[in-house]
Amino acid sequence: NIIIIMPDSKKGYRSCLRKFMSWKDGIVYEKTRRFTQEELLTITPQLIVRWFKLRVYGSPDADPDIDPILKYRSNSVKAWKKSLSYFMPNNNMQWVETQSLGNPTKSTDIAKFLKAILKKEAARLGMPSQARRALHTAEFEQAIDFAEKHVNKHVGLWGSAYSRYQFAMIARVDDCSKLR
């Protein structure tokens, strides 16, 4: 048995794999669980799609064209796909359906599933975006007032001046911080 070593730098990847394998096998695996190559070779694209459907739609038998999306956006599904792909024994190979060989995350079934989610998102039928938005002018002014009321006058004036400069330059904070 060959044991796949999971580096600590990929803890999120390992967590995703553990959740998937726990669902697949019906066993709650511990955080320290390592999966063998034989265990990973039992993963098929159909199992992965069923798990994705369970997480996104709430049912492994959901129909992406009909059922409403209950949780998660396409970027979450792409992250899970990447996490699972990282540990696949043949992760550089495309999935060969006729031989059940290669990386199951690179199959047409998973590509079709992602396409269906993206189609719903484009039609605004998916989960709403959780992306951050820019501050409105009133919120920006409130932040400047808050900075000016800081206990340490030097810190307060610096924060206020920095924010005013950022506002005047119509720039992001990281753009302003690069000014010499």
C-alpha positions as CSV (number, residue, x, y, z in Angstrom):
1,N,0.0,0.0,0.0
2,I,1.3,3.4,-1.0
3,I,0.2,6.2,1.4
4,I,-0.3,9.6,-0.1
5,I,1.5,12.2,2.0
6,M,-0.6,15.3,2.3
7,P,1.5,18.4,3.0
8,D,0.5,20.8,5.8
9,S,0.5,23.7,3.4
10,K,-2.6,22.3,1.8
11,K,-4.8,21.9,4.9
12,G,-7.9,23.2,3.1
13,Y,-7.3,20.7,0.3
14,R,-6.9,17.9,2.8
15,S,-10.1,18.9,4.6
16,C,-12.1,18.9,1.4
17,L,-10.7,15.4,0.5
18,R,-11.6,14.1,4.0
19,K,-15.2,15.5,3.7
20,F,-15.6,13.9,0.3
21,M,-14.2,10.5,1.4
22,S,-16.3,10.6,4.6
23,W,-19.4,11.1,2.5
24,K,-18.3,8.5,-0.1
25,D,-17.5,5.8,2.5
26,G,-20.1,6.7,5.1
27,I,-17.3,6.9,7.7
28,V,-16.3,10.1,9.6
29,Y,-12.5,10.2,9.1
30,E,-10.2,12.0,11.6
31,K,-8.1,15.0,10.5
32,T,-5.0,12.9,10.6
33,R,-6.4,10.2,8.2
34,R,-4.2,9.5,5.1
35,F,-5.7,7.8,2.1
36,T,-3.9,5.2,0.1
37,Q,-3.6,5.2,-3.7
38,E,-6.1,2.3,-3.9
39,E,-8.7,4.3,-2.0
40,L,-8.2,7.3,-4.2
41,L,-8.4,5.2,-7.4
42,T,-12.0,4.2,-6.4
43,I,-13.1,7.8,-6.9
44,T,-15.2,8.3,-10.1
45,P,-16.5,11.5,-11.7
46,Q,-20.1,10.4,-11.0
47,L,-19.3,10.2,-7.3
48,I,-17.8,13.6,-7.3
49,V,-20.7,15.1,-9.2
50,R,-23.2,13.5,-6.7
51,W,-21.2,15.1,-3.8
52,F,-21.1,18.5,-5.5
53,K,-24.9,18.2,-6.1
54,L,-25.5,17.3,-2.4
55,R,-23.5,20.4,-1.3
56,V,-24.9,22.8,-3.9
57,Y,-28.5,21.6,-4.2
58,G,-29.0,19.7,-1.0
59,S,-29.6,16.4,-2.8
60,P,-27.2,14.1,-4.7
61,D,-29.9,13.3,-7.2
62,A,-30.7,17.0,-8.0
63,D,-31.2,18.1,-11.6
64,P,-29.1,21.2,-12.2
65,D,-31.4,22.5,-15.0
66,I,-34.5,22.4,-12.7
67,D,-33.6,22.5,-9.0
68,P,-32.7,25.9,-7.4
69,I,-29.2,26.4,-6.0
70,L,-29.4,26.4,-2.2
71,K,-25.8,27.0,-1.3
72,Y,-22.5,27.9,-2.9
73,R,-21.4,29.5,-6.1
74,S,-19.3,28.1,-9.0
75,N,-16.1,29.3,-7.5
76,S,-16.7,27.2,-4.4
77,V,-17.2,24.1,-6.7
78,K,-14.1,25.0,-8.6
79,A,-12.1,25.1,-5.3
80,W,-13.4,21.7,-4.3
81,K,-12.5,20.3,-7.7
82,K,-9.0,21.7,-7.4
83,S,-8.7,20.3,-3.8
84,L,-9.7,16.8,-4.9
85,S,-7.6,17.0,-8.0
86,Y,-4.5,17.7,-6.0
87,F,-4.6,14.3,-4.4
88,M,-5.6,12.2,-7.4
89,P,-2.9,9.6,-8.3
90,N,-3.0,10.6,-12.1
91,N,-3.7,14.3,-11.5
92,N,-2.1,15.4,-14.8
93,M,-4.1,13.0,-17.0
94,Q,-7.4,13.8,-18.6
95,W,-10.2,11.4,-17.6
96,V,-10.6,8.5,-20.0
97,E,-14.2,7.4,-19.7
98,T,-13.8,4.1,-21.6
99,Q,-10.9,2.9,-19.3
100,S,-11.9,4.7,-16.1
101,L,-8.4,6.0,-16.0
102,G,-6.9,9.4,-15.2
103,N,-8.0,12.3,-13.0
104,P,-11.8,12.1,-12.4
105,T,-12.0,15.8,-11.7
106,K,-11.0,16.4,-15.4
107,S,-14.1,14.6,-16.8
108,T,-16.8,15.9,-19.0
109,D,-19.4,15.2,-16.3
110,I,-17.8,17.6,-13.9
111,A,-17.4,20.2,-16.7
112,K,-21.1,19.9,-17.6
113,F,-22.0,20.3,-13.9
114,L,-19.9,23.5,-13.6
115,K,-21.3,24.8,-16.9
116,A,-24.9,24.4,-15.5
117,I,-24.1,26.3,-12.4
118,L,-22.4,29.1,-14.4
119,K,-25.4,29.3,-16.6
120,K,-27.7,29.8,-13.6
121,E,-25.4,32.4,-12.2
122,A,-25.4,34.3,-15.5
123,A,-29.2,34.2,-15.4
124,R,-29.1,35.5,-11.7
125,L,-30.7,32.2,-10.5
126,G,-27.7,31.1,-8.5
127,M,-26.5,32.2,-5.1
128,P,-25.9,35.9,-4.8
129,S,-22.3,37.0,-4.9
130,Q,-20.6,37.6,-1.6
131,A,-18.0,39.9,-3.2
132,R,-17.0,43.0,-1.2
133,R,-18.2,46.3,-2.6
134,A,-16.6,49.8,-2.6
135,L,-17.4,52.2,0.2
136,H,-20.0,54.9,-0.6
137,T,-19.0,58.5,0.0
138,A,-20.9,58.8,3.3
139,E,-19.2,55.7,4.6
140,F,-15.8,57.0,3.6
141,E,-16.5,60.3,5.4
142,Q,-17.6,58.4,8.5
143,A,-14.3,56.4,8.4
144,I,-12.4,59.7,8.2
145,D,-14.3,61.2,11.2
146,F,-13.7,58.0,13.2
147,A,-10.0,58.2,12.5
148,E,-9.8,61.9,13.5
149,K,-11.4,61.0,16.9
150,H,-8.7,58.5,17.7
151,V,-7.1,58.8,21.2
152,N,-3.6,59.3,19.8
153,K,-3.8,62.5,17.8
154,H,-0.8,61.6,15.5
155,V,-2.4,58.3,14.6
156,G,-5.8,59.9,14.0
157,L,-4.4,62.7,11.8
158,W,-2.3,60.2,9.8
159,G,-5.3,57.9,9.2
160,S,-7.4,60.9,8.2
161,A,-4.8,62.3,5.8
162,Y,-4.1,58.9,4.3
163,S,-7.8,58.3,3.7
164,R,-8.3,61.8,2.2
165,Y,-5.4,61.2,-0.1
166,Q,-6.8,57.9,-1.2
167,F,-10.2,59.5,-1.9
168,A,-8.6,62.4,-3.8
169,M,-6.6,60.0,-6.0
170,I,-9.6,57.7,-6.5
171,A,-7.4,54.8,-5.7
172,R,-7.3,51.6,-3.7
173,V,-5.5,51.5,-0.4
174,D,-2.7,49.4,-1.8
175,D,-2.1,51.8,-4.6
176,C,-1.8,54.7,-2.2
177,S,0.6,52.8,0.1
178,K,3.1,52.5,-2.8
179,L,3.5,56.3,-3.2
180,R,6.9,57.6,-2.1
